[in-house]
Amino acid sequence: MNTLRAKIMANEPGATGAALFFATNERFSVLNDPRYTIFPGFCDVHVHFREPGFSHKETIFSGSRAAAHGGYTAVCTMPNLDPVPDSAQHLAEERAIIERTAVIPVYPYGALTVGERGEEAADLAAMAPDVVAFSDDGRGVQSEEMMRSLMLACKKLGKVLAAHCEENSLLRGGTIHDGAYARAHGHRGICSESEWRPIRRDLKLAAETGAAYHVCHISCAESVDLIRRAKAAGVDVTCETAPHYLILTDQDLKEDGRFKMNPPIRAPKDRAALIEGILDGTIDMIATDHAPHTAEEKSRGLSGSPFGVVGLETAFPALYTHLVKPGVISLEKLVDLMAYAPRRRFGIPRDDGFSVWDLDACETVDPQTFLSAGRATPFAGMELYGNNLLTVHAGQVVYRKQ
């Protein structure tokens, strides 16, 4: 076991043919089996566990179990909760639930502004010791002056500012990407400019302030180009995208709420640009933006459903099947995007957690088997390779395939 852990901690992304661990009487025995591959615990810096405030959609317990099923041993929870963690007191409510119920480490974000309303800065200094970073995810900060002051405050505190980039004036009631599918099916579209315009503004501010700036869930070609150029100019910027943007386009949409997320799945040219951004290092990491809702909420179609899909339990199989197996990216690159890069940027400790996968196993995605309370995934019914058999954190089995 020590040899295998050493491989994992030394950034060896896949200890192929290594050992499969089983828990027996709280001790580990080793079964050598060349069919299986061990990966370091994945880390997702963008999940929504909905608690406190919306536990009918997901809880920290159910969300962390879903993460363990997906091979994750660390996740970061976004602050669009009730109460919003915009003060030490409000943050303490979420932290207490995490301590009581999470099966893997869960690192909370603190909100940037009071109530995520973008009008008044939250008590960042009081929360800083207990949060992984700051974000108003779910809402874009509309005021340039507010964003500048927030960047300066985050820089002073040594924290990353993670931005949900969305220009409200450009949304116009849209539900999906403003492209061919929207026009053919009579939907109001969400233009790409609603994403890239605030990114352009924020990159200018990050250059001015020297803040550590992270862009959440980028989805369009223009965003990739802006971030690429900012990195070349020395701006301290990183970004993430999500599996659905790398695999699907608006040509894959159906009249089903499981295809509705924010930002939306965009055009083929955008998917191509995102993949190029992965290949050239512009995109630093992959996060799921796991955002569960109830089955009733997501049954209202593209127009009536809330934004958000689940992703923790399908992320690695979807990316392995659609990017690694066809040779688009290497397995080592995927593991860096999912395990090491997120921890590097957000200062999340590398642990000795790992997961054990059968990469040759192919299964049809059945949301009814998910451990998440959410079931809405655009990958439902898709055949994906990669089956997680076991996830271990801190010497304890946190997931085992039944």
C-alpha positions as CSV (number, residue, x, y, z in Angstrom):
1,M,0.0,0.0,0.0
2,N,2.8,2.4,0.8
3,T,4.3,1.9,-2.6
4,L,1.0,2.7,-4.3
5,R,0.4,5.7,-2.2
6,A,3.9,7.0,-3.0
7,K,3.1,6.6,-6.7
8,I,-0.1,8.6,-6.3
9,M,1.5,11.3,-4.2
10,A,4.4,11.6,-6.8
11,N,1.9,12.6,-9.5
12,E,1.9,9.2,-11.2
13,P,-1.6,9.5,-12.7
14,G,-2.4,5.9,-13.3
15,A,-0.8,3.0,-11.4
16,T,-2.0,0.6,-14.0
17,G,-2.2,-3.0,-12.9
18,A,-1.5,-2.0,-9.3
19,A,-3.6,-3.1,-6.4
20,L,-7.3,-3.2,-5.6
21,F,-8.1,-2.5,-2.0
22,F,-11.0,-3.9,-0.1
23,A,-12.0,-3.0,3.5
24,T,-12.2,-6.0,5.8
25,N,-12.6,-5.4,9.5
26,E,-11.3,-1.9,9.0
27,R,-8.0,-3.2,7.5
28,F,-6.9,-3.4,3.9
29,S,-5.9,-6.5,2.0
30,V,-4.4,-6.3,-1.5
31,L,-5.6,-8.1,-4.6
32,N,-3.2,-7.7,-7.5
33,D,-5.3,-7.4,-10.7
34,P,-3.9,-6.0,-14.0
35,R,-7.4,-5.1,-15.2
36,Y,-7.7,-2.1,-12.8
37,T,-6.2,1.4,-12.7
38,I,-5.6,3.5,-9.7
39,F,-6.0,7.3,-9.9
40,P,-5.4,10.0,-7.3
41,G,-8.5,11.4,-5.8
42,F,-10.1,13.9,-8.1
43,C,-10.9,17.5,-7.0
44,D,-13.9,19.5,-8.2
45,V,-13.7,23.2,-7.4
46,H,-17.3,23.9,-8.5
47,V,-20.3,22.0,-7.1
48,H,-23.6,22.9,-5.6
49,F,-24.7,20.8,-2.6
50,R,-27.8,23.0,-1.9
51,E,-27.5,22.9,1.9
52,P,-28.4,24.8,3.9
53,G,-31.6,26.1,2.4
54,F,-32.4,23.8,-0.5
55,S,-31.9,20.3,0.9
56,H,-34.9,19.0,-1.2
57,K,-32.6,19.3,-4.2
58,E,-29.4,17.9,-2.6
59,T,-27.7,17.6,0.8
60,I,-24.0,17.7,1.7
61,F,-24.3,14.0,2.6
62,S,-25.9,13.0,-0.7
63,G,-23.6,15.3,-2.8
64,S,-20.4,14.1,-1.1
65,R,-21.5,10.5,-1.6
66,A,-22.0,11.2,-5.3
67,A,-18.6,12.8,-5.4
68,A,-17.0,9.7,-3.9
69,H,-18.8,7.6,-6.5
70,G,-17.2,9.7,-9.2
71,G,-13.7,9.2,-7.7
72,Y,-13.5,12.6,-6.0
73,T,-11.9,13.1,-2.6
74,A,-12.3,16.9,-2.4
75,V,-15.0,19.3,-3.7
76,C,-15.6,23.0,-3.3
77,T,-19.2,24.1,-2.7
78,M,-20.6,27.3,-4.1
79,P,-22.4,29.9,-1.9
80,N,-25.8,30.3,-3.5
81,L,-27.5,28.9,-0.4
82,D,-29.9,30.1,2.3
83,P,-28.5,31.7,4.3
84,V,-25.8,32.9,1.8
85,P,-22.4,32.4,3.5
86,D,-21.6,36.1,3.4
87,S,-20.6,36.4,7.1
88,A,-18.8,34.2,9.6
89,Q,-22.1,33.5,11.3
90,H,-23.8,32.3,8.1
91,L,-20.8,30.4,7.0
92,A,-20.7,28.5,10.3
93,E,-24.1,27.0,9.5
94,E,-22.8,25.4,6.3
95,R,-19.5,24.3,8.0
96,A,-21.4,22.6,10.8
97,I,-23.4,20.5,8.3
98,I,-20.2,19.7,6.4
99,E,-18.4,18.5,9.6
100,R,-21.4,16.4,10.6
101,T,-22.3,14.8,7.3
102,A,-19.7,15.0,4.5
103,V,-18.0,11.7,3.6
104,I,-15.1,13.5,1.9
105,P,-13.5,16.9,2.4
106,V,-15.9,19.7,1.4
107,Y,-14.4,23.2,1.1
108,P,-16.9,26.0,1.1
109,Y,-16.7,29.2,-0.9
110,G,-17.6,32.5,0.8
111,A,-19.8,34.9,-1.0
112,L,-18.3,38.1,-2.5
113,T,-21.3,40.3,-1.7
114,V,-24.1,40.3,0.8
115,G,-26.8,38.0,-0.3
116,E,-24.9,37.6,-3.6
117,R,-26.8,40.8,-4.6
118,G,-23.7,42.6,-5.9
119,E,-24.4,45.7,-3.9
120,E,-22.3,45.5,-0.7
121,A,-19.1,43.5,-0.1
122,A,-19.5,40.6,2.2
123,D,-17.4,40.2,5.4
124,L,-14.5,38.7,3.5
125,A,-11.9,39.1,6.2
126,A,-14.0,37.3,8.8
127,M,-14.6,34.3,6.4
128,A,-11.2,34.1,4.9
129,P,-9.7,31.5,7.3
130,D,-12.5,29.1,6.7
131,V,-13.2,29.3,2.9
132,V,-11.3,28.0,-0.1
133,A,-12.0,31.2,-2.2
134,F,-14.7,33.8,-2.8
135,S,-17.4,33.8,-5.4
136,D,-20.9,35.0,-6.2
137,D,-21.5,32.0,-8.4
138,G,-25.0,32.0,-9.9
139,R,-24.8,35.7,-10.3
140,G,-22.4,38.0,-12.1
141,V,-21.0,41.1,-10.4
142,Q,-22.4,43.8,-12.6
143,S,-20.6,46.8,-11.3
144,E,-17.0,47.4,-12.5
145,E,-16.2,49.4,-9.4
146,M,-17.5,46.7,-7.1
147,M,-15.5,44.1,-8.9
148,R,-12.4,46.2,-8.6
149,S,-12.8,46.6,-4.9
150,L,-13.5,42.9,-4.4
151,M,-10.4,42.0,-6.3
152,L,-8.3,44.3,-4.1
153,A,-9.9,42.8,-1.0
154,C,-9.3,39.2,-2.2
155,K,-5.7,40.0,-3.0
156,K,-5.1,41.5,0.4
157,L,-6.5,38.3,2.0
158,G,-4.5,36.0,-0.3
159,K,-7.7,34.4,-1.8
160,V,-8.7,33.6,-5.3
161,L,-11.7,35.4,-6.7
162,A,-13.8,33.0,-8.8
163,A,-16.2,34.8,-11.1
164,H,-19.5,33.8,-12.6
165,C,-19.3,35.9,-15.7
166,E,-22.7,37.0,-16.9
167,E,-23.8,40.3,-18.2
168,N,-27.5,40.6,-17.2
169,S,-28.4,43.2,-19.8
170,L,-27.6,40.7,-22.5
171,L,-29.6,37.7,-21.3
172,R,-33.0,38.9,-22.6
173,G,-34.8,36.0,-21.1
174,G,-32.8,33.4,-23.0
175,T,-32.8,29.7,-22.1
176,I,-30.3,28.0,-24.4
177,H,-27.5,29.1,-26.7
178,D,-28.4,31.7,-29.3
179,G,-27.8,29.3,-32.2
180,A,-29.3,27.0,-34.8
181,Y,-31.4,24.9,-32.4
182,A,-32.9,28.0,-30.7
183,R,-33.9,29.5,-34.0
184,A,-35.3,26.2,-35.3
185,H,-37.4,25.5,-32.1
186,G,-38.5,29.0,-31.2
187,H,-36.4,29.4,-28.0
188,R,-34.9,32.7,-26.8
189,G,-31.2,32.5,-27.1
190,I,-28.4,33.4,-24.7
191,C,-25.6,35.1,-26.6
192,S,-22.0,34.3,-26.1
193,E,-21.3,38.0,-25.5
194,S,-23.2,37.8,-22.2
195,E,-20.2,35.6,-21.0
196,W,-17.2,37.0,-22.7
197,R,-17.9,40.7,-22.2
198,P,-17.6,40.5,-18.3
199,I,-14.6,38.3,-18.7
200,R,-12.9,41.0,-20.8
201,R,-13.8,43.6,-18.2
202,D,-12.5,41.4,-15.3
203,L,-9.2,40.6,-17.1
204,K,-8.5,44.3,-17.3
205,L,-9.2,44.7,-13.6
206,A,-7.1,41.7,-12.7
207,A,-4.2,43.2,-14.6
208,E,-4.7,46.4,-12.8
209,T,-5.1,45.0,-9.3
210,G,-2.8,41.9,-9.5
211,A,-5.6,39.8,-8.0
212,A,-5.7,36.0,-8.4
213,Y,-8.7,35.7,-10.8
214,H,-10.5,32.4,-11.8
215,V,-13.2,32.2,-14.4
216,C,-15.9,29.7,-13.8
217,H,-17.5,27.4,-16.4
218,I,-16.3,29.0,-19.6
219,S,-18.4,27.8,-22.6
220,C,-17.5,29.9,-25.7
221,A,-14.6,30.5,-28.1
222,E,-14.3,34.2,-27.3
223,S,-13.7,33.4,-23.7
224,V,-10.9,31.0,-24.5
225,D,-9.2,33.6,-26.7
226,L,-9.5,36.4,-24.1
227,I,-8.0,34.2,-21.4
228,R,-5.3,32.9,-23.6
229,R,-4.2,36.5,-24.4
230,A,-4.4,37.6,-20.8
231,K,-2.2,34.7,-19.7
232,A,0.4,35.6,-22.4
233,A,0.4,39.2,-21.0
234,G,1.1,37.9,-17.4
235,V,-2.3,38.3,-15.8
236,D,-2.9,35.9,-12.8
237,V,-5.8,34.1,-14.3
238,T,-7.0,30.5,-14.4
239,C,-10.3,29.1,-15.7
240,E,-12.4,25.9,-15.8
241,T,-14.8,24.4,-18.2
242,A,-17.2,21.5,-17.7
243,P,-17.6,18.0,-19.3
244,H,-20.8,18.9,-21.1
245,Y,-19.2,21.8,-22.9
246,L,-16.3,19.6,-24.1
247,I,-18.5,16.8,-25.3
248,L,-21.9,18.2,-26.5
249,T,-23.0,21.1,-28.7
250,D,-26.4,22.7,-29.4
251,Q,-26.8,20.2,-32.2
252,D,-27.3,17.6,-29.4
253,L,-30.1,19.4,-27.6
254,K,-33.5,17.9,-27.0
255,E,-36.7,19.4,-25.6
256,D,-35.7,18.2,-22.1
257,G,-34.7,20.0,-19.0
258,R,-31.7,17.8,-18.6
259,F,-30.0,19.8,-21.4
260,K,-30.5,23.2,-19.7
261,M,-27.6,24.7,-17.8
262,N,-26.0,28.1,-17.4
263,P,-24.0,28.9,-19.4
264,P,-25.6,26.8,-22.1
265,I,-24.2,24.2,-24.4
266,R,-23.0,26.2,-27.4
267,A,-22.1,25.7,-31.0
268,P,-19.6,23.2,-32.5
269,K,-17.0,26.0,-33.0
270,D,-17.1,26.7,-29.3
271,R,-16.6,23.1,-28.4
272,A,-13.6,23.0,-30.8
273,A,-12.2,26.1,-29.2
274,L,-12.6,24.7,-25.7
275,I,-10.7,21.5,-26.7
276,E,-8.0,23.7,-28.2
277,G,-7.8,25.6,-24.9
278,I,-7.4,22.3,-23.1
279,L,-4.6,21.2,-25.4
280,D,-2.6,24.5,-25.2
281,G,-3.0,25.0,-21.5
282,T,-5.4,28.0,-21.6
283,I,-8.0,26.0,-19.7
284,D,-6.5,24.9,-16.4
285,M,-9.0,22.5,-15.0
286,I,-12.3,20.7,-15.5
287,A,-15.1,21.2,-13.0
288,T,-18.6,19.7,-13.1
289,D,-20.8,22.6,-12.0
290,H,-22.8,19.8,-10.4
291,A,-26.2,21.6,-9.8
292,P,-29.1,19.3,-8.8
293,H,-32.8,20.1,-8.9
294,T,-35.8,18.0,-8.2
295,A,-37.3,15.7,-10.8
296,E,-40.4,17.8,-10.9
297,E,-38.5,21.0,-11.5
298,K,-36.5,19.5,-14.3
299,S,-39.6,18.0,-16.0
300,R,-40.7,21.3,-17.4
301,G,-38.6,21.2,-20.6
302,L,-36.0,23.6,-21.9
303,S,-38.1,26.7,-21.3
304,G,-39.6,26.0,-17.9
305,S,-36.9,24.1,-16.1
306,P,-34.3,25.8,-13.8
307,F,-30.7,25.9,-15.0
308,G,-28.5,23.2,-13.8
309,V,-27.5,19.5,-14.3
310,V,-25.7,17.0,-12.2
311,G,-22.2,15.8,-13.2
312,L,-20.1,14.3,-10.5
313,E,-20.9,10.7,-11.2
314,T,-20.4,10.9,-15.0
315,A,-17.5,13.3,-15.3
316,F,-14.6,10.9,-15.6
317,P,-16.3,8.3,-17.7
318,A,-17.7,10.9,-20.1
319,L,-14.3,12.6,-20.5
320,Y,-12.4,9.3,-20.8
321,T,-14.8,8.0,-23.4
322,H,-15.0,11.1,-25.6
323,L,-11.5,12.7,-25.1
324,V,-9.0,10.1,-24.0
325,K,-10.1,7.0,-25.9
326,P,-10.3,8.8,-29.3
327,G,-6.8,10.3,-28.6
328,V,-7.9,13.9,-28.3
329,I,-6.0,14.2,-24.9
330,S,-3.8,11.9,-23.0
331,L,-5.0,10.1,-19.8
332,E,-2.2,11.9,-17.9
333,K,-3.6,15.3,-19.1
334,L,-7.1,14.4,-18.0
335,V,-5.9,13.4,-14.5
336,D,-4.0,16.7,-14.2
337,L,-7.1,18.6,-15.2
338,M,-9.3,16.7,-12.7
339,A,-6.9,16.0,-9.8
340,Y,-3.8,18.1,-9.6
341,A,-4.5,21.4,-11.3
342,P,-7.5,22.3,-9.1
343,R,-5.5,21.7,-5.9
344,R,-2.6,23.7,-7.2
345,R,-4.7,26.8,-7.9
346,F,-6.9,26.8,-4.9
347,G,-4.3,25.6,-2.3
348,I,-6.2,22.4,-1.6
349,P,-3.9,19.9,0.1
350,R,-3.0,16.8,-1.8
351,D,-4.2,13.8,0.1
352,D,-3.5,10.1,-0.1
353,G,-7.0,9.4,-1.5
354,F,-7.5,7.4,-4.6
355,S,-10.0,5.6,-6.7
356,V,-9.8,2.3,-8.6
357,W,-11.3,2.0,-12.0
358,D,-12.1,-0.6,-14.6
359,L,-11.4,1.3,-17.7
360,D,-12.6,-1.4,-20.0
361,A,-16.1,-1.6,-18.5
362,C,-18.8,0.1,-20.6
363,E,-22.1,0.9,-19.1
364,T,-25.2,2.9,-20.1
365,V,-25.7,5.9,-17.9
366,D,-28.8,5.3,-15.8
367,P,-29.5,8.3,-13.5
368,Q,-31.6,6.1,-11.2
369,T,-28.4,4.6,-10.0
370,F,-26.9,7.9,-9.0
371,L,-26.1,8.6,-5.3
372,S,-26.9,12.3,-5.9
373,A,-30.4,13.4,-5.2
374,G,-30.4,15.0,-8.6
375,R,-31.1,13.0,-11.8
376,A,-30.9,15.5,-14.6
377,T,-27.9,14.7,-16.8
378,P,-27.4,15.3,-20.6
379,F,-25.5,12.0,-20.6
380,A,-28.5,9.8,-19.7
381,G,-28.6,6.8,-22.0
382,M,-25.1,7.3,-23.2
383,E,-22.7,4.4,-23.2
384,L,-19.5,5.4,-21.3
385,Y,-16.3,3.6,-20.5
386,G,-14.9,3.6,-17.0
387,N,-16.4,2.1,-13.9
388,N,-15.3,3.2,-10.5
389,L,-15.0,0.2,-8.1
390,L,-13.7,1.9,-5.0
391,T,-12.8,5.3,-3.6
392,V,-10.6,5.6,-0.5
393,H,-10.0,8.8,1.6
394,A,-7.8,9.0,4.7
395,G,-7.6,5.2,4.8
396,Q,-11.3,4.7,4.7
397,V,-13.5,3.4,2.0
398,V,-16.0,6.2,1.1
399,Y,-17.4,4.4,-2.0
400,R,-17.5,0.8,-3.1
401,K,-19.3,-0.6,-6.0
402,Q,-22.0,-3.0,-4.9
